């Protein structure tokens, strides 16, 4: 039996679609365990309308605690973690079984987002392709597998101690996978193990999402002294794009304030270098949406998206400084 574990906190926007698909995929041979982490919206009521097991936590204890509680309540030999804004397909669970069998013992297997998101629009499409590309680059040796599509045997999960409930509010799956690798577990990414994600954001939401993730990733990476590591979505290509975008914007500002148009001359070179550092992702944009989408997505990647990366990195560094000062 596979137990699908879905934590939710104030996720009513997408939960109904998530549970319709999860229950259709799971029943009658598997189970769906929903953990409501102190939601203040209709999440618990929505879950109660579906043939799933509902675990309720009080006070908003965080995603790690919710996943651990779901795993503790699960009856399956295999745990499949996903999110309340993810929609499973009819082939997801068979792929979980096949992928874990192929990976062997003491292994954790990950999947990723379909390049076609659940919700329409440019920014969900950008994010879906961005994450799919980065998470599937190294299927045999990923740096981590994400908890939006993570499969692990129940016995292995219990032996590992589960997710760290005292870790940062996000990227707990990265810490979990790093800990598993140090303990001798194998990580595998199956590019065919897919879920559709409902992002529910436009430009402002896309930038806020990026800044928040980079903030905590920077904190974690600085502590581990691996800030420049090539780790999933925190790729060297993205980091290069961020640095080059910073140079581009600095050149533009200097040209305006100093009234020296010559300072704009390096800007096209910075942009081309950023594109060159992300050629694989640019090809993925083209494959997913054609030339117009690829052009718009590449422009967003190298000119606008890095603004959020810079803000998030600065906030993460400031967090560490404050912690050291205290």
Residue, then its C-alpha position, 0 to 999 in steps of 0.5 A: x500500500x502507498x500512503x499519499x501524505x498531503x500537508x495543508x495550511x490555509x490551502x483551500x484555493x487548490x485543495x479540492x482539485x488536489x484531493x479529487x485527483x489524489x483519491x481517484x489515483x489512490x482508491x481502492x488499494x492505497x490511502x490518502x492522509x491529509x494533515x491540516x496544520x491549524x488552517x484558518x480557512x476551509x481546508x479542513x472542511x474541504x478535506x472532510x468531504x473526500x474519502x481521505x484520512x484527516x489528521x488535525x494539528x493545532x497552532x500551525x506547527x509547520x510543514x515538517x511537523x505536518x509531514x511527520x504526523x501524516x507519516x506516523x498516521x499512515x498505514x502504507x509500506x510506502x510514503x508518497x509526499x506531495x503538496x496541497x497545490x499539486x494534482x496527481x495523474x492516473x500514472x503517478x502511483x504506478x510510477x512511484x512503485x516502479x521507481x522505488x523498485x528500480x532504486x533498490x533498498x535504502x533509497x528515496x525517489x523524487x519526481x517533479x512538476x509537469x511543464x504544463x501547470x494546472x493553472x494558466x498564465x505566463x508565470x505559472x508556465x515559467x515556474x513549472x518549466x524552470x523547476x522541471x528542468x532544474x530538478x531533472x538535470x541529474x536524475x542518477x545523482x540529484x542533490x536533493x529531491x523535493x517533497x512535492x513528489x517524494x517517495x520513500x519506504x515507511x521503514x526508511x522514513x522512520x529510521x531516518x527520524x523524519x523531517x527536522x521540525x526545528x529547521x527553517x520554514x521551507x526547504x526542509x526537504x533539502x535538509x532531509x535529503x542531505x541528511x539521508x545521503x550522509x546516512x548512506x541512502x541513495x537519491x534518485x530522480x525519476x523524470x516521469x514521476x510527475x504532478x501538476x502544480x497550481x501556482x496561483x500567482x502573477x508577476x508579484x507572486x512569482x517574485x515574492x516566491x523567488x525572494x522567499x525561497x532564496x532567502x532561506x536557501x542563502x541562510x542554509x547554504x551560507x551555514x554549510x559553506x556551499x553557497x556556490x554549489x550547483x544544487x537543483x533550482x539553486x543552480x550555478x546558471x541561475x546564480x550567474x544570471x543573478x550576478x550578471x543582472x546585478x551588473x546590468x542594472x548597476x551599469x544602467x543606474x551609473x549611466x543615468x546618474x553619471x550621464x555617461x552613456x558609454x557605461x551601457x556598452x557592457x550591458x548586452x554582453x552581460x545579458x548574453x553571458x547570462x543567457x549562455x549560462x542557462x542555455x539548457x533552460x532556454x531550450x526547455x522553455x522553447x520545447x515547452x512553449x515555442x519561440x514566443x514563450x521562450x523569448x519572454x521567459x528568457x527575458x524574465x529570467x535574465x532581467x527581472x527574476x534576478x531582482x528577487x534573487x538579489x533581494x532574497x540573498x540580501x535578506x538571508x545574509x541579514x538574517x544570519x548577521x542578526x542571529x550572530x549579533x543576538 
